[in-house]
Amino acid sequence: MPVNLSYGAIMNKFYIVMLSFFLLNACGSTSSDEKDKVDIANYLPATSMIKQYTNVSKVNGDLDNIEYSQNILVESNLVTIKKGNDFETLITISVDDITFKSIKDTTQSKILKRNIAVGETLSSYVKTSETKLLEIGTQRIGEQSTRTEENCILESILDSYQVFVYQYENYDSKHDILKIKCTSKTSIETKIDLEYIDLVSYTNGVLESKEDISYLYLQEGLGEIARINDDCLVAKLPDILDDTLDKEQCLGERYHYTLYHTQY
């Protein structure tokens, strides 16, 4: 026997079907997005430990190696890092982000997003911002402001990485490595007081540096394992760097690396 449904009943069924469709699609989309993201908090030290590092730098042909230790104290949502006996960094973990605060400069903090996917921005902040007076003798003639901004993205996720004799491995398939690319640019603004413009060699205006590119490597449960900064020197006196150029265009080797001594 045919069943006659009222217009209201038909519309109610239509709304229920459509609501179910949107809910299913929304759940599927969220699940897919979240699956592609990594939690940066998992790539901080998981337990308190002592880590040994070597700073390696080469400038103007001079090679320099300095070894040091980090004492790391891990508490709930807080990681305290000491370099030797001196406090160096406080890392605070919150729901959406992670804050790095240098003990030497309490006015600046670096804030990282906690959950990101490859290709997304991890942090964007002002590294330095300072103003100094320009003087001839004791006479002020103007001022110069320097501002350096840095932007970091998650470039890739690795199972291994090697530099020199230092080799880092995802040794048990539970300790992969994040490769983070950071790009910084510095701008210098010069302002000469009006009455001295024609009397000094300074020029009013803004001078922007080329890009300084560095890489940070974080291993799950261990934190920082390597910090790599290769500089491309393209001119000397004054030194001009441009990390966007090919190595063949650089004047010799110039770099600064921080490398963790593996304990696995």
C-alpha positions as CSV (number, residue, x, y, z in Angstrom):
1,M,0.0,0.0,0.0
2,P,1.5,3.4,-0.9
3,V,2.5,5.6,2.0
4,N,1.7,9.3,1.7
5,L,4.2,11.6,3.5
6,S,3.6,15.1,4.4
7,Y,5.7,17.9,3.0
8,G,7.1,18.5,6.5
9,A,8.1,14.9,6.9
10,I,9.9,14.8,3.5
11,M,11.8,18.0,4.3
12,N,12.8,16.6,7.8
13,K,14.3,13.5,6.1
14,F,16.1,15.7,3.5
15,Y,17.7,17.8,6.3
16,I,18.8,14.6,8.2
17,V,20.4,13.1,5.1
18,M,22.2,16.4,4.2
19,L,23.4,16.9,7.8
20,S,24.8,13.3,7.9
21,F,26.6,14.0,4.6
22,F,28.3,17.2,5.9
23,L,29.2,15.6,9.2
24,L,30.9,12.6,7.4
25,N,32.8,14.9,5.1
26,A,33.9,17.2,7.9
27,C,35.1,14.3,10.0
28,G,37.0,12.9,7.0
29,S,38.6,16.2,6.2
30,T,39.7,16.9,9.8
31,S,41.1,13.4,10.2
32,S,43.1,13.7,6.9
33,D,44.5,17.1,7.9
34,E,45.5,16.0,11.4
35,K,47.2,12.9,10.1
36,D,49.6,15.0,8.0
37,K,50.7,17.2,10.9
38,V,53.4,16.6,13.4
39,D,53.5,17.8,17.0
40,I,56.7,19.8,17.5
41,A,56.5,19.1,21.3
42,N,57.4,15.5,20.5
43,Y,60.7,16.7,19.1
44,L,61.9,18.3,22.3
45,P,63.9,16.3,24.9
46,A,61.5,13.8,26.4
47,T,63.6,13.3,29.6
48,S,66.2,15.1,31.6
49,M,69.6,14.6,30.2
50,I,73.1,15.9,29.5
51,K,73.9,16.5,25.9
52,Q,77.4,17.1,24.4
53,Y,77.8,19.4,21.4
54,T,80.6,20.7,19.2
55,N,80.5,24.2,17.6
56,V,82.4,24.1,14.3
57,S,83.1,27.3,12.4
58,K,85.2,28.3,9.5
59,V,85.8,32.0,8.6
60,N,88.5,33.3,6.3
61,G,90.2,29.9,6.2
62,D,90.4,29.7,10.0
63,L,88.8,26.5,11.5
64,D,87.6,26.6,15.1
65,N,86.1,23.8,17.2
66,I,84.6,24.3,20.7
67,E,82.9,21.5,22.7
68,Y,80.4,22.2,25.4
69,S,77.6,20.4,27.3
70,Q,73.9,21.2,27.8
71,N,72.2,20.2,31.1
72,I,68.5,19.7,30.3
73,L,65.8,19.5,32.9
74,V,62.4,18.3,31.7
75,E,59.3,19.0,33.8
76,S,55.6,19.1,32.9
77,N,55.2,21.6,30.0
78,L,58.6,23.2,30.8
79,V,62.1,22.4,29.6
80,T,65.1,24.3,31.1
81,I,68.4,24.3,29.3
82,K,71.7,25.2,30.9
83,K,75.0,25.6,29.0
84,G,77.5,24.3,31.4
85,N,76.4,26.0,34.7
86,D,74.7,29.0,33.1
87,F,71.0,29.1,32.3
88,E,70.5,29.5,28.6
89,T,66.9,28.8,27.4
90,L,63.4,28.2,28.9
91,I,61.0,26.3,26.7
92,T,57.3,26.5,27.6
93,I,54.8,24.2,26.0
94,S,51.2,25.3,25.7
95,V,48.2,23.8,23.8
96,D,48.8,25.5,20.5
97,D,52.4,26.7,20.6
98,I,55.9,26.4,22.1
99,T,57.8,29.5,23.5
100,F,61.6,29.7,23.5
101,K,62.9,32.4,25.8
102,S,66.6,33.2,26.0
103,I,67.9,34.0,29.5
104,K,70.4,36.5,28.0
105,D,67.6,38.4,26.2
106,T,64.3,38.3,28.1
107,T,62.8,40.9,25.8
108,Q,62.7,38.5,22.8
109,S,60.8,35.2,22.6
110,K,60.6,32.7,19.7
111,I,57.1,31.2,19.4
112,L,56.7,28.0,17.4
113,K,53.4,26.5,16.3
114,R,52.9,23.0,17.8
115,N,51.1,21.2,15.1
116,I,52.2,21.7,11.5
117,A,52.6,19.9,8.2
118,V,55.6,19.8,5.8
119,G,55.8,23.1,3.9
120,E,54.0,25.1,6.6
121,T,55.4,28.0,8.6
122,L,56.7,27.1,12.0
123,S,57.6,30.5,13.2
124,S,58.0,34.1,12.1
125,Y,59.5,36.7,14.4
126,V,61.8,39.6,14.9
127,K,65.2,38.3,16.0
128,T,66.8,41.7,16.8
129,S,65.7,45.3,16.8
130,E,68.0,48.0,18.0
131,T,68.7,51.7,17.4
132,K,72.1,53.4,17.9
133,L,73.0,57.1,17.8
134,L,75.4,58.2,15.0
135,E,77.9,60.7,16.4
136,I,81.0,62.6,15.4
137,G,82.9,63.1,18.6
138,T,80.2,63.9,21.1
139,Q,77.9,65.5,18.5
140,R,74.8,63.6,17.5
141,I,74.3,63.6,13.7
142,G,71.5,61.1,13.4
143,E,70.5,57.5,14.2
144,Q,70.6,54.0,12.7
145,S,68.1,51.2,13.3
146,T,68.8,47.6,12.7
147,R,66.0,45.0,12.4
148,T,66.4,41.3,11.6
149,E,63.4,39.1,10.9
150,E,63.4,35.3,10.6
151,N,60.9,32.9,9.1
152,C,61.1,29.1,9.5
153,I,59.3,26.4,7.7
154,L,59.1,22.6,8.2
155,E,60.9,21.5,5.0
156,S,61.0,17.7,5.3
157,I,61.0,14.7,7.7
158,L,64.1,12.5,7.5
159,D,65.2,9.0,8.6
160,S,68.9,10.0,8.6
161,Y,71.2,12.9,8.3
162,Q,75.0,13.2,8.2
163,V,77.6,16.0,8.4
164,F,81.3,15.3,8.7
165,V,81.6,12.2,10.9
166,Y,78.4,13.0,12.8
167,Q,75.6,10.7,11.7
168,Y,72.0,10.7,13.0
169,E,69.6,7.9,12.4
170,N,66.0,7.0,13.0
171,Y,67.4,3.9,14.7
172,D,64.1,2.3,15.8
173,S,61.5,3.8,13.5
174,K,60.3,5.9,16.4
175,H,62.9,8.8,16.3
176,D,62.6,10.5,12.9
177,I,64.2,13.9,12.2
178,L,62.6,17.2,11.3
179,K,64.5,19.4,8.8
180,I,63.6,23.1,9.4
181,K,64.6,25.8,7.0
182,C,65.0,29.3,8.5
183,T,65.5,32.4,6.4
184,S,66.5,35.7,7.9
185,K,66.9,39.2,6.5
186,T,68.3,42.3,8.0
187,S,67.4,45.9,7.2
188,I,69.4,48.9,8.3
189,E,67.6,52.3,8.3
190,T,69.8,55.4,8.5
191,K,68.3,58.8,9.5
192,I,70.6,61.8,9.4
193,D,69.6,65.0,11.1
194,L,68.6,67.6,8.6
195,E,71.4,70.1,9.4
196,Y,74.1,67.4,8.9
197,I,72.9,65.8,5.6
198,D,75.4,67.6,3.4
199,L,78.3,67.4,5.9
200,V,78.6,63.6,6.5
201,S,79.2,60.5,4.3
202,Y,76.2,58.7,5.6
203,T,73.2,58.3,3.3
204,N,69.6,58.4,4.4
205,G,67.5,55.4,3.5
206,V,67.1,51.6,4.1
207,L,69.7,49.0,3.2
208,E,68.4,45.4,3.1
209,S,70.7,42.4,3.3
210,K,70.5,39.3,1.1
211,E,68.9,36.2,2.6
212,D,70.7,34.3,5.3
213,I,69.6,30.6,5.2
214,S,70.2,28.1,7.9
215,Y,68.8,24.7,8.9
216,L,67.8,23.2,12.2
217,Y,67.4,19.5,12.8
218,L,65.2,18.2,15.6
219,Q,65.0,14.5,16.5
220,E,62.0,13.0,18.2
221,G,62.6,12.7,21.9
222,L,66.0,14.3,21.8
223,G,65.5,17.9,20.6
224,E,68.2,19.7,18.6
225,I,70.8,17.5,17.0
226,A,72.3,19.9,14.4
227,R,72.2,23.5,13.4
228,I,73.7,24.2,10.0
229,N,74.6,27.7,8.6
230,D,76.6,27.8,5.4
231,D,77.3,31.3,4.3
232,C,78.0,32.3,0.8
233,L,80.5,35.2,0.8
234,V,80.3,37.1,-2.5
235,A,82.4,40.1,-1.7
236,K,84.9,41.3,0.9
237,L,85.7,44.6,2.6
238,P,82.9,45.0,3.4
239,D,81.7,41.3,3.6
240,I,78.6,40.6,1.6
241,L,76.7,37.4,2.0
242,D,74.0,35.9,-0.3
243,D,72.9,32.4,0.6
244,T,70.6,32.2,-2.5
245,L,73.6,31.8,-4.8
246,D,75.3,28.5,-6.0
247,K,78.4,27.4,-4.1
248,E,80.5,28.0,-7.3
249,Q,79.8,31.7,-6.9
250,C,81.1,31.9,-3.3
251,L,84.5,33.0,-2.2
252,G,85.8,30.0,-0.3
253,E,84.1,28.2,2.6
254,R,82.4,29.9,5.4
255,Y,80.1,28.1,7.9
256,H,79.0,27.7,11.5
257,Y,77.7,24.3,12.7
258,T,76.4,23.1,16.0
259,L,76.5,19.2,16.2
260,Y,75.2,16.8,18.9
261,H,77.3,13.9,20.0
262,T,75.0,11.0,19.5
263,Q,74.5,8.5,22.4
264,Y,72.6,5.8,20.5
